[in-house]
Amino acid sequence: MTDKKAPAPRAAGAFIALGLLAGSLMGVVLHQPTIGLLAGFALGSALAIGLWLIDRRR
C-alpha cells in the first residue's frame, strides 16, 4: 500500500515582503515612509502567521 504524504507547507514569506513594499510605497505617498514600512511589516507578518497556523492544522 502507499502511504499518504503530508501536504507540502506553504511559503508565507511573500506576504511579509509584499507588505514591506506596499507599506513603504503608501508611506511615501502619505509622507510617512517609516510608519508605512512598519504597518506593512505588521500586516504582512499577521498574514504570514495566519497562514502558518492554518497550514499547521493540515
N, C-alpha and C positions, 0 to 999 in steps of 0.2 A: 504494500500500500504506500501511497505517497503521503508524506507529512505536509500539513498546511504550513506555509511560511507566514510569519508575521509581516504585515504590510510595511513597506519602507517608510521611515519617518519623513515628514515634510520639512522642507527648509523654510524657516521663517525669518532668516536674516535679511531678506529682501525688504521686508516691512520696515525694519529699522533704517536701512539705507535710504529707501524712498521717503520715509518720514523725515529724515535729516535733510534731504534735498528739498522736498516740498516745503518744509518748515522754514528753511533758510531763505528760500525764494519768497515766500509770503512775508517773512520778516523784513526783507529788503524792500518789498513793496510798501509795507507799513512803517518803514524807517525804524524797525526794531529787530535787527538780524539775530541778535543773541537770544532774545525771547522766542523768536520764531524757531530757531535751531533747537532750543530746549523743549519747546512744545512739540515739535516734530519728532524729537527723540522719544519723548514721553508717549506720544500716540503710537509710534511705530513699535516701541517696546511693549506697550499694552497689547497690541495686536499679535505680536510675536509670542508673548506669554500665553495669550488666549489660545492661539493655535497649538502651542506646545501642550497645554492642558487637555485640549480636545484630542490631540494625537496620542497622548499618553493613555487615554481610555480605550483606544482601538486595540 
